[in-house]
Amino acid sequence: MQDLRGSIKKGMTEKEFFDRFERKLNTQQIEAVKATEGPVLLLAVPGSGKTTVLVNRLGYMIYVKGIDPSNILTLTYTVAATRDMSERFKAIFGEDISDRLEFRTINGICAKIIAHYGRLIGKTSFELITDEKVSGKILTEVYVRVMNDYPTESDIKTVRTLITYCKNMMLEEKDIKALGEDEGIKLLEIYEGYNKTLKEKSLMDYDDQMIYAYRMLKGSGNLLEFYKDKYRYICVDEAQDTSKIQHMIIALLSGESGNLFMVGDEDQSIYGFRAAYPEALLNFEKQHPGAKVLIMDKNYRSNAKIVELADRFIQKNFSRHEKHMCATREADSDISYITLGSRSAQYKYLLEMAKDVGAQTAVLYRDNESILPLVDLLIRENVPYRIKSADMAFFTHRVVIDVINILKFCQNPSDPELFMKVYFKFQTFLRKSDAEDMCRIADERHTGILDAAEYIDINPRVLGNVRSLRTHFRNMASESTYKAINRIDKFMGYGEYLSDNNLDDNKLFILKELSKNEPTLEGFIIRLEELRQILTDSETNYKSKLILSTVHSSKGLEYDTVYLMDVINGVFPSKVISFKSASPKEKKDYEEERRIFYVGLTRAKDKLCILKYEDAPSVFVSEINPSEKTRKKETKKKTKENLLIKPTVLLKKKKAVTSSENVPENLVIGDRVSQVKYGEGTITDVSWDDDEIPTKFTVEFDSGNERIFMFPFAFTTGMKIIN
């Protein structure tokens, strides 16, 4: 290292530098390495070697440009990324120089600024909360006070995420209030109560740390000038994941025309829930007049077919720079679209795949809960796996807690505590006072709580509802867990409760899948707790070639083979919209869903497999797989001879109750109908309930319109079969 230190003093030529340290950079990468002065935005597509460029650029600045390492600040998104970049620099350029460079997270530099300011004014800063249990306790106390209800772990996680979003986006009171209304909680009151408690205790969280540092820099010209003079060159990695307050801090430190080098890609901005602010990349040239925008568009990671598919898909987003990702590898294996009969079938399919994994294989998904039924099967079959960032929020989500409480009440129909937690979720319209009276009478008469409804003065209709509920619970007690949860969802009013309160019913799907392996209610409740413990306590099996990960946790990583699961409307993407009528927020959220899928696609190096299901449509699969569109068109033309769709369903167990003679006893794909408003058309699809009674059906009219109707309502209001 002696000659390297000498080289800093006398300077290296560009040729000497590139000959000595890096001969494999392409022209785009070399241009980025040499862009050391003024504001520069480097747009780097997936697999384009951005970290290599960042590290070599630092070396170039020091050895060729003679820039003092202490004048360079490199900001990364995570502590792990900071450590990784420091190690990579050290491996190339040596430890002596590496120790003189600053690699920090935004919070790391904010801590330094706050401590410095405290010394200037002779005061000690608030203590930083580093243990989530501390902030969680404060949040819980505030939540109980504001909401008059005790929160689950999932509730606290949700509130914590919302508060982080509010602080990072620098939201005003009216915006926080509106966000709370959207989420169904008194967010502004919780937000203000939480912040007040922190100040009373002289505490700050990580989000406060950034807000305080920004205010200090903004309010003290001397402090700002000190850091602007110290950090004359600022490099920012993963700029698309940086929040609004973080961009504001960076803008203060660098100034409009300072030496700011930002590396990112708005197409890979997937942390909107953490207040990622990709708009800063889109507005970079406006905020920094005369800025240079460079592009690294060559993907070295994936086979050409994956690159072409991913690029074609992301082009559909509007909020992005105009660029294309180019493949450097040859086209290899085709994209595999694996068609399964149902969403439920994916778990056994993936289990069989997992038993015979050869190359490194990742199963990627949008939401943590998606993988739980597969994990359950893998554990039961003793198939090795490793899971990245397992999230336990599912087990404490309100929907899951509700179902567990309902199942427990089925086993203990005299338990007043359980009854008071669930009585209002069945659409019986029982008042709280009536429910409390039922609990009291049940205790006095030593009877079931639902039986006690017979002894109180309540509306006859409500009494009828309670009797019906009692019958459901009695039937449930002798059913399999799967049938019991299905009964809770479909027939006991809980599904309506979820819909009325805008709660996620996907939790019920996961519970039903898990219940298939635990037939008894008691065994199922025990198994849920076992799964939670296993995922919490088990050590990671780093030898396993099977990796289970959310797309978010896979960002920055790559795998030989990738399976994308649960790519269905309502899960991935979480919501399907019409751009013509969507609000700006809905459009923004949908574009992020597209970016998440894009990141998932680009994790695959050699082979990409996408699961699709006959019982669950996917707008994303339709977009990327032309044959899917063709198949859908052909399906609409097929009649009752089409074996892929159940052609005829007789109302076997009971007929729909109606007074109209127009209502058919069966619905047939391909039947012709007439309707007053839309004219004549053809039935192209039918949905049935568990008793094989039609619930809704789709008609493609001769005019080209396609509409969904409810059965039998459509026929009682004038629709007719005209075959």
N, C-alpha and C positions, 0 to 999 in steps of 0.2 A: 504493500500500500504506500510505500515511500514515494514512488514516482507519481502515484495518483495525487497525493497531496501537493507535490511539486507542480503537477499539471494545472492545479487550480490557480497557482500564483502566476505562471507564465502563460496559461491558456492553451487550449487544444484547437486545432483546426477542425472544421466539420468532417473532413475526410478522415482525419486521425480518430475522431470520436466514433464515427460509424464503423470504421474498419475494426476498431478495438472492441466495441461493446455490442454492436447490433448490425448484422448484415442481412436480416430477413424482413426488414420493414418494407412495405410497399410505398408507392409514391404518395398516397393519401396520408399514410401514417407518418412518413417523413415530414410532410408539410405541416402536420399537426405538432410534431416534436419541435419544429423550428419556429412555430408561432408563439413567441415569448412576450411580445410587447402589445399593450393595449387590450381592449376587451375582445375576447374570442369565445365563440360558442362552437363546440365540436359535437356534431350529431353523429352518434355511433350506434349503428344497428346491432342487433344481437350477434354475438360471435365474431365481432370485428376487431377484437384485440385492444379495447380501450385501456385496460389496466397496463398492458405492455407499453402503450403510448405514453400514459401518464408517468410511469416510472422512468422511461427513457428520456422523456421531456425534462424531468427534474435533473437528471444527469447532464443533459445538454445545457441547461441553464447554468449549472455550476461549472462544468469543465470547459465549455466553449464560450459562453457569455460572461463567465467570471462573476456571476451573481453570488453574493454571500448567502449561504444556506440559511442563516438566521433571519433573512429577509423574506423567506418563502414559507407560506402557510398552506398546507394541503388538508382540505376538509373532506371527510367521508361520511357516509350515512350511518354506519354502525361501528361499534368498537372493534368488532371482528374484522371489518374491512380496513380499518386503520392499522390494525396489527398485521394483516396480510400484506398491505402495500408497503409498510415499513420493512417487513422481512424480504419482500421481493427486491426492494431497492438495495437492501444490505447485501443480498446474494450477488448482485451485479457490481455494485460500486464500493462495497466495503463498509465496515462498522463505524469507522471514524467519522465519515461524512454523514452516514445515516443518523448518528446521534445528534448531529447539529441541525437536522431538519425537524420541523414540527408537523406531525401527522395527528390530526385531532378530529373529533366529531364536533358538530356545532355546539352541543352542550359543553363539550370540553373547553372550547374557547370562551364560551359565555361564563363558565366558572372562573376562568382566569381574569376576565374583565371585571366581574363582580368583586373578586378578592382585591384586585388592584384599586378599584374605586373605594372600597372600604378602607384601605390603608390611607388613601388621599384625604378622606374626610374624618378619619379616626373612629370609624364605627365598624362593628362586626356585622356581617351579613346574616340574613336568616339562614337557619339550618336546612340543608337539602334533605328531603325525604328520599331515602334510597331503598326503603323496605315498603313494598306495596301493602303489607298488613297494616302499617300505620295509617296510610292514606285511606285504605279500605275501611278501617274502623271509623275514621272521621266521616267518610261518605255514607256509611251505614247509619250513623247517628243522625246526620242531616236528612237522609232519605226517609227515615222513620218519622222524623218531625214534620217534614213537608207532605209526604204522601199518606201518612197514617197507616202504613203497612210495612211489614218487615221484608226487606229485599232478599232475593236469592243471590247466590254468587254470580249468576248470569246477569241479574239486574245491575249489580255493582259494576260488572265488566262493561255493560252497555253504557251506564252513566259515565264511567271513567273515560271511555272512548269519546263520548259526546263532549265532555269537558275539554279533553285534549284538542278536539276539532275546533271548539269555540276559541280557545286561546291561541292556537296556531293560525287560525284564519282571522284573528283580531276582530271577532264579530261584535256588533253593538247589541244593546239590550233587546231591541225589537227583533233582531235576527235570531237571537238565542231563544226568545219566547216562541217565535214561529217554528223553530227547529223542534222545540219541546212539544208543541202542539202536533207536529207531524209524527212524533214518536209516542205520543200519548202519555207524556209525563210532564210534571211542572219543572222543566229543566232550568228556567231562569232562577226560580227560588232555590233550587238545589245548588246551582252554580254560585249564586251569591252567598248562600249559607256556608258552602264549602270554603270559598275564598276568605270569608270573614273569620272562620275558625282557624284557618292556616295563619292569618295575620296575628290573631290573638295569641297563638302559640309560637310566634316567630319562626314559622316554617314556610318552606316553598317547595313546590314540586318541580319536575324537570321542565314543564311548560312555563311555569313562572320564571324559572331561571333565564329562559330566553327573553321573556318580556322585560324583566328587570334589566338585563344586559343592554337590550335595545334602548330602553329609556335612559340609561346611564350614558350611553354613547351619544344619544340625541341631545341630552341635557348638558353634557360637559364637553365643550369644544376642545379643551386640553386633553381629555381622555381620548377622544376620537382621533385627534391629531397624532397622539402618541402611537396608537395602534396602526393608523394609516402609514406612518413613517416606518414603523417596525415591519409590518407585513406589506411590502411594496409589490409582492407577487402572490396572488391568491389562486389556488387551484381547487376546483370543486368537482368531486366525483358524484355520480348518480344524481345529477342536478334535477332530474324529473321527479325525484322522490322528496325533494326539499320543500318544506312548507312555506307559507306566505311570510310568517314572521322570520323564518330563517333567511329567506331571500332578502328581506328588508335589512337584516343585520349585515349580510354580505354586501348589499348595495352601499351601506354606510361605510364599511371598511374599505371598499375598493374605489368608491366614487364613480361618477359617470364614465370617465375616460381612463380609469386605472387599469393596471395589468391583471385583469380577471380572466381566468381560463376555466370555463364551465364545460363539463363533459356530461352528456345525457342524451336522452331520446324520449320525446313526449309519447311515442308509440308504446313505451314500456312503463308509463306512469300508471301504477295500479294500487296506490295507497291513498285513494281519496278519503277513506274513512279516517286516516291519520292527518288529513289536511294537506296532502301532497298538492303542489301548485304548479302544474305543467304550463300554465299560462305565462309564467316567467320566461320560459324558453321561447314561447311563441312571440312574446313582446320584447325579446332581448335587444333587438336592433333599435327599438323605440326608446328603451331605457338607457341604452348605451350608444349614442350617435357615433357613427363611423366604425361600429363593431364589425368584426370579420366572422362569417359563418362558414365553417368547414364541415364536410360530410365524409364519414367513413362508411361506405355502403357495402363492403365485401364481407360476406359471412363465411368464416372458415370452419364453422362447427358442423353444419347439417348437410345432408345430401341434397342435391339440387332440387329434387321434387318437393322436399319439405320447405325449402327456401322459397320456391316459386308459389307454393300454396299459401304460405304465411304472408308473403308480400301482397298477393292478390286479395287476401282477406282484409288486411289492415288498410288498404287503399280506400275502403268504404267509409272510413272515418273522415270527418270534415276538419276537426280541430287538430291540424298537424302541418308540419313542413312538407313541402312537396319533395319526396325522395322515394327511391326504390331500393330494396335490398337485393343484392346480387350474389349468386352462388359462385364459390370457387371450386367446390367439389363436383365430381361428376354425378349425374342422376343415378341413383341406386335403386333400392326397393321401392315399389309403389306404396302410396298411402293405403293403409288397410282400414276399410270401413266394415266393422264387424256387426252384423245385424242379429239382434237377439229378440226373442218373442215378447219380452217385457223388460221393464226396468229392474224388476225383481230378479230376473234371470242372470243379471250381470255378476252377482256375487259368486255363484257357483262356477260361472265361466272363469272368473279371475282366480278363484281358488285352484281350479285345475291348471291354469296357466302358471300359478305360483309354485306348484309342485314340481315343475320341470323348467325352472328358470336357468338359462345358460348365461347370457350376457347380462350386464348391469341393466336392470329394468325398473322403471319408475311408473307407478300408478298415480296420476295427478287428478285433482278434483278441486272444485270451486270452494266448497264449504267443508269444514272439519268433520261434520257429522256424516257426510256421505260415505266415509270409509268404515264406519263402526260395524256394520253387518259383516263386512269382509274380515275385519280384525277378529271378530267373534269366531268366524269359521276357521281362520288361520290358527288361532289359539287352540280350538277344539281338535284340529287335525295335526297340531304340532308342526306346522309349516313355518320355517324361520322368516322373519321380516324385520325391517327397521322403519320406524315412523319418525318423520321430522316434525317437531313442534306440535305434538298432540295437544289438543285443546279440550279441557274438561267442561267447558261451558254448557255443552249439551245436557249433561247429567243434572244440572241445576237450573235448566231453563224452565220457565213457568209451565209450559205445555207438558214437559216430561214430569215435573213435580205433580201437576194436576192428575195425570193418568195414574201415577203411582198411588196418589191419595185415593183416587176412585177405586182402584183395585184393592187397596187396603180396606176401604170402607165396605167393599163387597164381602171381605173376609170377616169384618168386625162391624156389622150393621147397627151396633149400639154405641159406637164411639162418637161422642159429641164433638170432639176436637176435629176429627176428620170431616164430619158432616158439615160443620160450619165453614170449612175451607172450600167445599165443593158444591153446596146446595144450590147456589145461584148460577151455576154454570150448565144447568140442564134445561133451561127454558121452561121451568115449571111455574115461574112467576111467584114463587114463595117470597113473602116479605121476611126481613131479618127477624122481626119480633115473632112471626109464626114459627120460623125455624128454631128459635130459642125455646119457644113453648113446647115444640115437639121434643126437643132434647130433654127438657125438664120432665115432661109426662112419661117419656120412655124410661127415664131413670126411676120414676115413682112406680111404674107398672111393670118394670123389668121386661121390657119388650123392645123390639127394633124401633129405631127412630122414625123410619118411614111409616111403620104401623101406627105410630102415635098421631098421625094426621087425622085419623078417624075420630079423635077425641078433642079436636080444637075447632073453633068456628072459623072456617075459611070459605072462600068462594068455591062453589061446586065445580067450576071449571078447573081451578087450581087443584082441588082435591082429586079430580080425575087425572090430572097430570102427575100428581104424586103417586097415585095408585099404579099408573102406567110405569113410572120410574121404578117402583118397588118390584113390579113384575120383571123388568129388565135386570135388576140386580139379582133376583132369584134365579133367572135363567143363566145369567153370567157366571154364577157360582159353580155351575157344572160344565162350563164350556172350556175349550182350549183358550190359551192366552190370546192367540191371534183373533179368534172369533170375539172374544171379550173386548179387545181394543177396537175392532171393527164395529161392534155394537155401540161402544162409547162414541165413536166418531159419527156413525151414520144414523143411528136410531134413538140415541138418548139426548140429543140436542147439543152435545159438546162441539160438534163440527160447526153448528150455527153460531155458537158462542165465539169460536175462533174467528169466523168470518166477520161477525159483528164488531169484534175488537181488533180486527186487522192483525191477527196473530198468525205466525207461520205454521201452516198445517203440514209442512214437510217433516216436521218432528214426528208426526204420527206415522208417516210412511216408514221412517227409520225404526220406530218402536215396533211396528208390525213385522218388519223384516227380522229384527232381533227376537221377537216372540216366537218365530217359527221353530226355533231350536229349544224352547223352554215351554212345554205344554201347560204346566201348572202356574197359577197366578203367583203363588209363593216362590216357586223356583225362578220365575222371571224377575221378580223384585230383587231376589238375592243375586241373580246373574248381573243385573245392571250395576250393582255395587261392586261386584267382583271385577267387571270390566273397567270401571272407574279406577279401582285400586291398581289393577294391572298396568293401565296406561300411565298412571301417576308414578308408580314405584319401579317398574321394570327398567333394567339397564338396556341401553341401546346395543343391538347386535350389529356391530360394524362389519362383520364378515358376510352378512346376508347380501345377496345381489338384488333382492327385492326391496325397493324403497317406496314407501307410501308418503305422499306429501301433498299439501295444498299447493296450488300454483304460486301463491304468494311466497310460501317458504322455499320454493324451488328457484326463485329468481336469482340469477347470477350463476346457476349451476347447469350441468348438462349430463345427459344419460344416453347410453347406447340405444335403448329402446324406451319409448314412452307410450303408455296407454292413457287416453283421456276418457274419463267416465262421467256419468251424470250430465252429459251435454244435452240438456233438455230445457224447454221453455219453462220458466218459473224457478229453475235451479241455476242453470248456466246457459244463457243469461238469467239473472234473478227476476227480470221483468222484461216482457216484450212490449215494444211501443210502436205507435204509428208516428213517424216524424212529422207528418202534416199537422197533427193535433197535439203533439207532445209539448210540454212546458220546457223552458230552457234547462231547468234542473234535470228533468227526465232525459233530455237529450245528452246532457253532460254525463249522467250516470250510465246511460246505455253505451256511450263511447268508451267509458272505462271498462265495462263488461267486455267489450270487443278487444280492448287492450289486454285484459287478463287472459282471454283465450289465445291471443297472439303470443303472449309470453309462454303459455303452455305449449303451443305448437313448436316454438323455437327452442325448447329444452331438448328436443330429440336430435341425436346425432345421426343415427343410421336408419332407424325404423320408427314410424309413427303409426299408432293404431287408435282409431276413434270408435268408441262403442255407440251404436244407435239402436233404437228400440221401436218395435212395431206399435206399442201402446203409448208412446210418448213422443210428440213432434219436437223438432229442433230447428229453429231458424238458422242457427250457425251451421249445422250440418248441411242444410239445404243450400246455403250460400257457397260452401266450399266444395260440395260434391254435386257436380252437374247431373249425375245419374239419379240422384235423389229427387230432383225436380221432375225428371222424366218419369220416374216411377210413380210419383204422386199424380201426374197427369193421366197416366195409364190406369191407375187404380180407380180414378173417378169414372172412367169409361166402362170399367168392367161391371157386369151384372151379377146375379145370384150364382152364376157358375164359377165366380172367382173364389178359389179355395182359401185365399189369404184373409178374406173377411167373412165373418159368419153371415151367410146370405139370408137366412130366415130365422126369426125367433118367435116361437109360439108363446103366448102368455100361459105358461104351464101351471103355476101355483095359484095365481089369482089374476083376475082381469082388472084393468084400470077402472077406477070408479068414475063414471061419467053418465050424463043423461042424454048425450048426443048419439044418434045412430051413425054419424059420420066416422066415428073412431074405429079404425081397423083393429082386428085382433092380432095381427102380426105386421111387422114392418120388413120390407124386402129391399135390399140394396138393388137399385136399378128400377124400382117402381116409379111410375110417373104420377105427379101430383099437380093440382092447380091451386093457386092462392090469389085472393082478390087483388092484393097490391102488386105482386111480382109476376103474376101470370103462371105459365106452365114450366115445370122443371123436373129434374130427376133426383131421387134420393141417392146420395153418394156415400153416406156414412151414418152409423147408428151407435149410440152408447147405451149400455144396459146396467141395471143395478144387480145386486147379488142374487135376486130372485128371477133374473133374466127377463125383467120387465123394462121396456125402453124408457129412457129418461130424457134423451134429446137426440136429435138427428139433423143431418146437414142436407140441404137441397141446393143443387146447382141449377139455376134457372136458365132458360133458353136465351135470355137477354145478356147472360154472362155474369150476373150477380150470384154470389154464394152467400147463403144465410143459414144460421143455426136456429132451430126451433125446439121448444119444449114439448114433450109428449105427456099426456094427450091434449094439452091446452091448444096446440095449433089446430087440431081437428075440431075441437069444440067451438072454435071461433071462425070456422068457415073453410079450412083447407080440406081438399077431397082427393082421394085416390082416383085416377082417371084411366087406369089400365083397362 
